[in-house]
Amino acid sequence: MTEAKSLLRCLPKVDELLQQDEITQLLEMIGRERLVDIIRETINDLRSNILLKEMVVESDTSEERIIETIKEKVKKTNEIQIRKVINGSGVVLHTNLGRAPLGSYAQEIIQEVSEGYSNLEIDLDTGKRGSRYQHIKDLILTLTGAEDAIVVNNNAGAVLLALSAVAKGKEVIISRGELVEIGGSFRVPEVMEQSGAKLVEVGATNKSYLKDYQNAITENTAALLKVHRSNFKLVGFTHETTSEDLVALANQKQIPVMNDLGSGLLIDLQKYGYPYEPTVKDVVNSGCDIITFSGDKLLGGTQAGIIVGKKHWIKIIESHPLTRALRVDKLTLSALEATLKQYIKPEKAIQQIPVLKMMIATEEDMLKKAEEFIRQLPESIDRLKASIKRTTSQVGGGSYPGHEMNSYAVVFEGSQDDIVSLERFLRTGTPSVIGRLSEGVYLLDVRTIIEKEMIIISERLQDWVKRSEKR
Ligand SMILES: *Cc1c(COP(=O)(O)O)cnc(C)c1O
């Protein structure tokens, strides 16, 4: 205890520290109040550590060391916390890494629209007030074949809004096989409860038939709902009712069919080796009345929820108060418009929209990319023994579950300590690089790495080698 006491006695006072040149210099970066908070917090942390008999040695309480800590904290306070990450995981739509990266055209348009004012809500032809939704409406209609469209903040919001506007206080019928949870916080039954609609489950987990829906319809039924399973597959002894059959039934009863499609696929990818997935157009053609999907999954744009469908229903949705609460901002709209514009020429979309480009890249493309990566690596990192290895990458984001793309990774080998240290160094550095640790090696799947990022990774690897040689 005596030792703790003497350590405590050694701790400098806030005022004393504030008189140090090294500390006063920090006032150029940060306000005085915040600086005092950081100094106090640093000393308090040390004090509690000493009292808890944590590993505190005399050198930790030296003024020099304390000033260092304060400087680091101030520097961190000034850094932007959300920052660039290089994705070497091979998961194209990585939810934790911000889903779809934007293409260069969308980036340009965001820059242009954000640096000054825009025509967000003015009709430049008439000079009168306009609607923010009008700018991309026609484009969405052209690409999907729908009668009308509206865009909101995200797809979960789109589903909540559509259900609130169409089915509040009434019943909505859904198959038990489609009561999915997507990404941990979006559960169909819970969203339904929030909207005020009453869930009526029909069928069994693996099978539901048209007659199940038919038997459940009452005068209180507001809609039939179909939800794309997104992140899981139903295999084996199964039966699912098609959108067409649901539409035929709903038409007789004069109620709408809602279809929560999720991914927002606009181009059929079967010729690129993908299993069949309904495109938005396919679902519109099936006659569904209200269709919802995300802007930043397979569509490859920004976070947004797009609702397309029959004019009658979109008008009802558009005039609901929640639309205002879920409205999209100008950055989202401009990036989405720029992304959608590329779909007018599908061959262009495939090449220019990063998500699609990464998804259709072939195994040979990936081998070439991996070889190019290895070629760029400097000799100074020989110690990491880089080589090329076959691997598989995934689409992610709840799209094409179970589908794997053959790919290549650049693999780094070394002692277990080196590999663990390398992974940590790359992940926590700037820019951060996210790779995979697998069977004692470090892997970077080249599929999700953008060409110009390879040189950055090389530099980070060199930094790691330099640092570990010093130790
Ligand atoms: C992803 C997904 C959602 C949620 O969309 P967000 O854009 O993440 O809000 C809802 N429904 C389905 C079927 C999905 O796949």
The ligand as a Tripos MOL2 file, in Angstrom:
@<TRIPOS>MOLECULE
LIG
   15    15     1     0     0
SMALL
NO_CHARGES

@<TRIPOS>ATOM
      1 C1        -31.8390   -6.3980  -46.5420 C.3       1 LIG1
      2 C2        -33.2700   -6.6140  -46.4550 C.ar      1 LIG1
      3 C3        -34.0710   -5.7290  -45.7250 C.ar      1 LIG1
      4 C4        -33.5080   -4.5560  -44.9790 C.3       1 LIG1
      5 O1        -33.0210   -3.6180  -45.8920 O.3       1 LIG1
      6 P1        -32.1120   -2.3900  -45.4170 P.3       1 LIG1
      7 O2        -31.7690   -1.6730  -46.6820 O.co2     1 LIG1
      8 O3        -30.9360   -3.0080  -44.7450 O.co2     1 LIG1
      9 O4        -32.9060   -1.5750  -44.4880 O.co2     1 LIG1
     10 C5        -35.4270   -5.9770  -45.6800 C.ar      1 LIG1
     11 N1        -35.9700   -7.0280  -46.3220 N.ar      1 LIG1
     12 C6        -35.2290   -7.8960  -47.0450 C.ar      1 LIG1
     13 C7        -35.8940   -9.0460  -47.7140 C.3       1 LIG1
     14 C8        -33.8410   -7.7230  -47.1460 C.ar      1 LIG1
     15 O5        -33.1030   -8.5880  -47.8380 O.3       1 LIG1
@<TRIPOS>BOND
     1     1     2 1
     2     2     3 ar
     3     2    14 ar
     4     3     4 1
     5     3    10 ar
     6     4     5 1
     7     5     6 1
     8     6     7 2
     9     6     8 1
    10     6     9 1
    11    10    11 ar
    12    11    12 ar
    13    12    13 1
    14    12    14 ar
    15    14    15 1
@<TRIPOS>SUBSTRUCTURE
     1 LIG1         1 GROUP 0 **** ****
